[in-house]
Amino acid sequence: MTITCNGKPLVLEDGARLQQTSHALMPSASVVIRNGFQTNEDVLLEDGDSITLIEKGVLPPQEVLEHMMAARHSPHVHETVKRACVGIAGLGGLGSNIAAMLARTGVGHLILADFDVVEPSNLNRQNYYVSHLGMHKTDATADIIRQINPFIEVETHTVRITEDNAADIFGGCDVVCEAFDNPVCKAELVSALLSSSDTIRIVAGSGMAGYGSSNEILTRKRMSRLYVCGDGETAAANGVGLMAPRVSVCAGHQANMALRLLLGIGQP
């Protein structure tokens, strides 16, 4: 029979067992994944099985990491997102978290745009650390992505996005996640991208301040290529701040909708 081990075909005799084979192939492997599921069971291997063997605490080679991600996500998902290009406009509470989620999802090409730097008041909800203070958010986010998956292609633009440069920066994207604070900037970006392209899909955020119910945050299809995530109402104001839990929930909605669109699932 033939199985795949760490991305390479391997011929074994019938009756081979998982744990015995894994130990013979890679004695140092402390994590064994069979067909996408981590297991310690010593089951019989079957023709066509896919196994991934990795050592805890060690970054595997690119082909092994990708084989592991393909197994965890399911192969067709990984291959699709690996070929995809997603833009993130704004790297604050929404955008910085969206970027990390999409990196973990294995999106092969991320285009990041923001003009600002990381400052202390960002740390309550944005995906940054004290070590990033003073860095441009584009550089800080790219640094975080490299630590998640160093094989993702990251393109950064440290500029203020306007209706004049939006199409130049994001024109090659499959999906763009809008993550601005300013409603005027949101409208300009959406208008510029929808009018300049017949294919780009946009996933925007609106309404995630405070600590109201997470269940009020929804994903809604507003136009044929525009989706809006949030409760649609709750903005930051006097006595109503932006907090990590609810902002992260909305960011998760945006990242998940972007993934669904890449997989050809257009209706939330």
N, C-alpha and C positions, 0 to 999 in steps of 0.2 A: 504494500500500500504506500501511497505518497501523502505526506503531510507538508505543511509549511511551518518552518521554525524561524522566527525572527526575520521573516520576509523572504526566506530562501526555501526552495523545494527540498524535501528530504525523503528518501525511500527507506522504509522500515519493514521488517518482517511482520506478518500478521500476528496479533496477540501481544504486541508491544504495549507496555503500560506507561501512563503519563509520568508518574514521579520517577520511576526507574529510568525512563528515557531522558527526562530532564536532568537528572543527576549525572548521567553519562555524558550528555552534551555540554552541560555547563554546571560543574559542581558548585560554583560560587553563587548560582542563582538563588535568591531568597524569595522571589515573587514568580509564580507560575500562572499564566493566563491561558485558558483554553477557550477558543471560540468566543472571546470577549469577556469571559468571566474568570476572576481570580479564584483559584481553588487549591485545596490541599489534598483532595481525594486522589487516590491512585487508581483511576479508572482505565479501562481499555481504550486505547486510541483507535480511531476509525479513519478510513480513507477520506481525505479531504479536510481533516481537522487542521486548525491553525493554532499554533502555540507560540507564546512569547515568553522568553526567559530573561529576567533582568535582575540586577543586583541592587539592593536598596542603597540609597545614598550616593549612587554613581550615575552620572549622565551617560546614557547609552549613545552609540553612534546614531547619526541621523536616520539611517534606514531602519534601525531597530526601534527608535522612538516613534517613527511614523507607523511602523507595523503595529506597535502597541496601541497607538491612538486609533488606528483603523479598526483594530479588534474591539476596543472599548466603545467606539462610536457606531460601529458596523461599517464595513468596507465602502459601500456606496456613498455613505454620508461623508466619510473622510476624504475620499477622492474628489467629491464635489466641492467641499469647502476649501480644500487645498488649492484648487484652481481659481477660487473666487477672489474678488477685490472689493473690500468694504472701506468706505470713507467714514471718518468720525469728525464732525465739525464741532469743535469745542471740547475741551478736556478737563472740565470741572467735575462736579459730583456725578453727573450722568456719564459724560464721555470717558473719564478715566476708568470708571468701572466697566463700561461697555467694552472698552479696549481690552481689558484684562480677560473678560469673559470670552470675547471672540478669539483672543490668542489661545485660551485654553481649549476652545472648540476646534482650533487648527486652521482658521482662515489663513490662506497662504500669503495674502498681500493686504496690508493695512495702510491706509493713508490717513495721517493724523494732522490736524490743523488747529492751532491756537496761538494767540500772540502773547499770552500772559505768563507770569512766573509763579511758582509755588510759594505761598506765604502761609503763616501760622494759622489763620482762620480757615484755611482749606482743610486742615487735618481732621475736622470733625466729621467729614462725610466723603471726602475725595480720596482716591486710591493712591495716596502718597504717604511718605514717611519723613521724619525729621531730617534724614540725610538728603532729602530732595529740596529742602528749603533754599530758595534763591535760584534754582534751576528753571529754565524754560519748561513749561508743562510738556511740550513736545519731546524734549530730551529726557525728562523724567519718565514719561510714559514709555518711550522707546526702551529705556533702561529696564523698566519693569517687564516689558514684553520679552526682552532678551533673557531675563531670568526665568520666565515661564517656558519659552520655547525659542531658543537661539536660531532656529532655522526658518522662522517666519520673516518674510520681506517687509520691512517697515520703511515707509516714506514719510518724512516730516516736512511741514510748512509752518514756520514760525512767523505768521502774518495774521492780520485781522481779516477775516473772511467778509467779503462784500459781494453785492450783486455783480460787480465787475470782474472779480477773479474766481468766483465759485466754480464756474464751468471749467476753467482752465485747470483748477486743482483737482476737482472730483469728476471730471468728464469721463474718465475711464472706469469708473466704479460700477459694480453691479447693484450695490445698495449703499446709500448714505444715511448714517444716523445723525440726526440733528440734535445737538446738545447745548444750545445757547441759553443764556439767562434772559436776554433781551428779546421781547416779542417782536420788535421791529426787525431785528436781525434774523429771527426765525422766519418771518414772512418773506424777507428778501431772498434768503437762501432757497426756500422752497420754490418760490416763483422763478428764480434764476435757473435752477436745475430742471424743473419740469418743462420750462420753455425751451431749454437748450438741448434737451435729450428726449428721445422717444422710448428709452428703455430703462433709465435709472429709476429705482424705487427709493422712496424716502421714508424713514421711520423717525418720527419726531416725538418730543416729550412735552407734556403740558399738564401741570398740576401734580406735585408730589411733596409739597411742604408739610411741616408739622408732624403729628403722630396719630393721625386718623387711621381708620381701618385700612389695612393692606388690601382688603377685598374690594375697596372702592377704586383701586387702580386697575384699569382695563386697557386692552388694545382694541382700537376701533379703526375700521377702514373708512377714511374720509373721502378719498377719491380713488380712481383706478390705480394710481401709483403712489398714494400717500396714506400712511398709517400713523395714528397718533396714540401714544401711550401715556397714561396718567389718569387722574380723576377729572381733568378738564377744568378744575375750579381753584384748587388750593395753591395760592402763590405765597411766597415769602412776604411777610409784612410785620409791622410792629407787634411783637408778642407771638408771632408764628414763624419759627425759624426753619431752616433746612437741616434735616437730621439724617444720619447715615442709614437707618433701617428703611425708611420709606423711599428715600432717593435710590437706594440700592434695589428695592423692589421694582421701581420704574425702569431703572437701567437694565434689570433682568428681562423685563417685558420687551424692551427695545432690542436687546441682543438676541432674544429668542425669536422675535418677529423677523429680524434680519436673517437668522438661520433658516427659518421656515421659507422665506422668500428665495434664498439660495437653493433650497431643495425643491422649489417649484410649488410650494404650498402658499397660495396667495391670499386666502381668506382666513383671518384669525378665528 
